[in-house]
Amino acid sequence: MKDDRLHTSAMSRPAAVLWDLDGTLIDQTQGIISCFQTVIRSMGFPEPDSHRIRRSLGGPLPESMALFIPSDRVTEAVQHFRAHFPSIMMDGLLLLDGGMACLERLSKMGIPQAILTNKHGPTARQVCESTRISQWIQLCVGNGDTAWSKPEAQLVAHTLEQLPVEGGPVWMIGDSPTDVQTALNADLIPYAVTTGAHSPAELRAAGAADVFESLSELQARLQALSSV
């Protein structure tokens, strides 16, 4: 059955917005790929191609790591990654164009916002503080903060319970099919941006209600929505 909420023309003011972080609001790919390659190489396995690593991102770290090394070594690899990453995590970190404007616009509209990410929770919050994203959001929930990860609906429910949501549509904005599936699993409206590793066709096929080629394009839509 077609859901009228998924029509671009039906885009309406949200009661809350949940944002993905990596590939959506920030680009931390350089540090992440470098850390993957260093850890995997140090454990004696072939160094993965950077494009394959980039395409694997979006899910929990153990799931991504399991694509490159045997399952019985994944826990060890994740421990090495989390030990090494803090020393390089700010290398090449970028706040994507238009991201801060989107966050500020939604904040001025009085719409509560949260980050929902599969990045390790403490790391995600450190990034939010460093980039000053934290000034516009009420909450940042990451991997390890709960028993769940994206795309599980329980993670969304847990996050929304902590926001002042008074009813109405809730948006999930992300750059990957995992983000789209997270929204669909929790009956949110999935909007996607092509600022990560996935094409518009892939995001639409996953079920995105609309796809934006940049955060600046999304910000223009928000500007129009706030003036209605």
N, C-alpha and C positions, 0 to 999 in steps of 0.2 A: 504494500500500500504506500502510495506517495505521501510524504509528510509536507504540508504546505510551509512549514517552518524553514524548509531547505531551499526555498526560492530566494534568489538574491533580492528581488523586489520586496520580500517580506521581512527583510532585516529590521529588527526592532530593538529598542533600548533593552539592554540586558539587566538582570537583577544582580549579576556578579560575573566576573571574568576570571577564568583560570588560564594561566600562561605556562607554556613550556619554557625552558631556559636556553639550553644549548641548541644553536642553529635557528632559534626563533628570536630571542632578544640579544643574545651574545654569540660571538664566534670564538670559541676556545679550542678550535680544532687542532691548531698547530701543537699545542701542549699535550692534548689528549693523544694524538697520533704518535708523537714522539715518545710518550710514556708507554703506550702499547708496545711500540717497536723495541724500546729498551728492555722492558720486562720480558717479552717473549724471547728476544735474542739472548738475554742473560740466562734464561732457563734452558737454552740449547735447542730451541725450535727455530724453524725458518722465519725470517722477518717478514711479516705480511706487507703486501702492497698498501700504500696509504689510502688509495681509493676504496679498497675492500674494508678497511677499518672505518672510514668515513661512512660508508653505506650501512655498516653494522650498528652505528650509534643510534640511541633512542630508547633501547630497552635497558634492563638492569645490566650493570657491569659484568656479572658472572655469565649472563647469556651471550654477551658480545665476545667475551674472552674465550668461551667454549667453542667459538667458531674457528679458533686458531690453534688451540692446544688440546690435548686429551682431557677428558672430563675429570680424571682423578688428580689433575694438577691445577684445576681451575681455582680452588680455594687458595692455594699457595700463590698463584699469579695475582689474584685480587688483592691479597695482603701486600705483595710487593708493589703493586700499582698504587695502592693507597699510602704506602710509606714513601714512595718516590714522588708522587704527583705534587704534593704541596710545595716542593722546592722549585718546580717549573711551571706551576699552574697559571701564573700571570704572564708568562712569555707569549707574546703575540695576542693577548686577550683584546678583543674588540667589542664595543657596544654597537650593534647594528644600526645603521641609519634609520631614523624614524621611530625607533623603539621607545626612546625616552618621551618623545612627543605623544605617542599612543598612550603610554602610562599616565602622563600628565593630563591628557584630555579626559580619559576615563575617570581619573581622580577628581577633576573639576566638575564632572557630571555627577559626582557623588556615588560612583559605582565601586563597590569593594572588589579588590583584586588580590589574587594569590598566585604564587609560583608553585607549580606541580611538576616535579622533575624526577627522573631516575638517576640523576647525579647524586653522589653521596651528600646527605643532608648538610653536615657541617661545612663541606666545601661549597655547596650551593649558596649557603647563607654568607659565607666569606666573600664570594663573588658578588652577591647582591650588595653587600656593604661597600666593597671596593669600587663598584661601578655606580653607586648611589641609586641603583634600582630600588633599594629598600625604602627610600623616602616615599614611594608611591604605592607600595604593596602592604597588605596587612599581615601576610603570612607566607612563609616559604617552607614547603614540605618536600623532603627528598628521600632518597633511598636510605633505609636504616632507621628512619624516624617512626615508621609503623611496620606492621607485619606484611604490608602490601606494597606493590609497585604497579606502575602503569603497564597494561591497560585495565587493571582490576577496578571494578566499580566501587569496592569498599574504600579504596584510597580517596576517591572523589567524595564519597559520603562523609568520610572523616574530615576532609578539608572544609567542606561546605558547612559542617556543623560548627566550625570555629569562625565563620564569617557572618556578618549581619545581613543575611539574605532574606528578603521579605516576600518572596514569591515572584514568579515571572521567569523568563528564559535565562539560562546560564550558558555562557559561551566557553568553549575550550579553544584556545589558539595555539597552534603548534606547526611544526615543519615536517612531520613524519606520519606515515600510516599508523604508527603506534599511538600518536596523539589523537588522530581521528577515531581510532578504535576505542580509546579511553573515553572520549566524549559519547560515542554511540552506546557503549556499555552502560553508561550512567544516565542516558537520556538527556545529554547536553547537546547544544548546537555546535558542531565542529567546523571551525574556520581554519584555513591553512595558509601558510606563507611559503614561498619557494626560496627561502633564504638558507635552506639546508642542502641536503643531498638528494632530494626527491623532486621529480618533475610535476608540473600541473596535472598531467594525465594520471600519474600514479596516485596523487592525492585525491583527485576526483574519483578515481576507481575505488579508493579506500572508503569513500563516502562523504568527503568534505562538502559542506553546504555551499561554500564558495572558496575560491583560491585567489590569493593576492600575490603579485609578483614581487612586492616589496612592502616593508612596514610603512613607508611613506604613502603608498597607495591605500593601505588600511587606515592610516591616520586621516587621509582626506575623506574617507567614508565616515569615520567617526565624527569628523568636523561637521559633515552634512547632517548626520544623525542628531548631533547635539543641538542643532539649530532648528530642528523640527518642532 
